[in-house]
Amino acid sequence: MRRNTAVVDSVEKGIATSCRLMVPCPSAPHAIHLLRQRSEIPFGIHLTLVCDTTHYRWGPLTAKDKVPSLLDDAGQPFTPTPAGRSELLARARLDEVEGNLTPWSDARGGGPPSEERWAGR
């Protein structure tokens, strides 16, 4: 949470000009709360279909039973390894990708992000 506050402070003080939000991360709800209160802050949405951490395994924003093609055999997002990316690309259904990424675009609660980025590493 301190990191979110520090990022907002850096934008408000002119040190940074924008920020990015990675929605499935644990501090995202706090960041969204801060951004909703500060609609003047430009922010981007960091889109991801993989989980690149081993200590915190986030899941999809959509219910797992709605996006099974985006999950490995253990019901987790694929890892961003060559094998994980290959398996994701082979299995992913476009409608499930769209269904999982669309809610991210509305993270501010109605206001669109100033940019969106894909992260697949």
C-alpha positions in Angstrom: 0.0 0.0 0.0 2.9 2.3 0.7 4.1 1.7 -2.8 0.8 2.8 -4.3 0.8 6.0 -2.2 4.4 6.7 -3.2 3.6 6.3 -6.9 0.6 8.7 -6.6 2.7 11.2 -4.7 5.4 11.0 -7.4 2.9 11.8 -10.1 1.3 14.6 -8.1 4.7 16.2 -7.4 5.8 16.0 -11.1 8.4 13.3 -10.6 6.5 10.9 -12.8 4.0 11.6 -15.4 1.8 8.5 -15.2 1.5 5.1 -13.7 0.5 1.5 -14.6 -1.8 -0.8 -12.8 -1.5 -4.6 -12.8 -4.9 -5.6 -11.7 -4.5 -9.1 -10.3 -1.8 -8.1 -7.9 -2.6 -7.9 -4.2 -2.4 -4.1 -3.8 -4.5 -3.4 -6.9 -7.7 -2.7 -5.0 -5.9 0.0 -3.0 -4.4 1.5 -6.2 -7.8 1.5 -7.9 -9.2 3.4 -4.9 -6.5 6.0 -5.2 -6.9 6.4 -8.9 -10.7 6.8 -8.6 -10.1 9.7 -6.3 -7.6 11.3 -8.7 -9.1 11.2 -12.2 -6.4 13.6 -13.5 -3.7 11.0 -13.1 -2.9 9.2 -16.4 -2.6 5.5 -15.9 -2.2 2.4 -18.0 -3.4 -1.1 -17.5 -0.8 -3.8 -17.6 -2.6 -6.7 -19.3 -1.3 -10.2 -18.4 -2.5 -13.7 -18.9 0.4 -15.3 -17.1 1.7 -15.1 -13.5 5.4 -14.4 -13.2 5.8 -14.8 -9.4 6.2 -18.0 -7.4 5.4 -16.4 -4.0 2.0 -15.0 -5.0 0.0 -16.9 -7.5 -2.7 -14.6 -8.7 -5.6 -15.9 -10.8 -7.8 -14.5 -13.5 -10.2 -11.7 -12.9 -13.0 -13.8 -14.4 -14.2 -16.9 -12.5 -11.9 -19.8 -13.3 -14.8 -21.9 -14.7 -15.4 -19.2 -17.3 -11.8 -19.2 -18.6 -10.4 -22.8 -18.4 -8.4 -22.4 -21.6 -6.3 -19.8 -19.8 -5.3 -22.0 -17.0 -2.8 -24.9 -16.6 -3.7 -28.4 -15.4 -3.5 -27.2 -11.8 -6.0 -24.4 -12.5 -3.4 -21.6 -12.3 -2.3 -19.1 -14.9 0.6 -20.3 -17.0 4.1 -19.3 -16.2 5.9 -17.0 -18.6 8.4 -19.6 -19.7 8.8 -20.7 -23.3 6.9 -23.9 -22.5 4.2 -22.1 -20.5 3.6 -19.5 -23.3 3.5 -22.2 -25.9 0.9 -24.1 -24.0 -1.2 -20.9 -23.3 -1.1 -20.0 -27.0 -2.1 -23.5 -28.0 -5.0 -23.7 -25.6 -6.3 -20.1 -25.2 -9.8 -19.4 -26.7 -10.2 -15.8 -28.0 -13.6 -15.4 -26.2 -12.0 -16.4 -22.9 -9.1 -14.0 -23.5 -11.5 -11.1 -24.2 -13.7 -12.0 -21.3 -10.8 -12.0 -18.9 -9.1 -8.8 -20.1 -12.2 -6.6 -20.7 -12.9 -6.0 -17.0 -9.4 -4.6 -16.6 -10.2 -1.7 -19.0 -12.8 -0.5 -16.5 -10.5 -0.5 -13.5 -11.1 3.1 -12.7 -14.9 2.6 -12.6 -15.9 4.1 -15.9 -12.9 6.1 -17.0 -10.7 4.5 -19.6 -7.0 4.0 -19.0 -4.7 6.2 -20.9 -2.9 3.1 -22.3 -3.0 -0.6 -22.2 0.1 -2.9 -22.4 0.4 -6.6 -23.0 2.9 -8.5 -20.9 3.7 -12.1 -21.9 7.5 -11.9 -21.4 
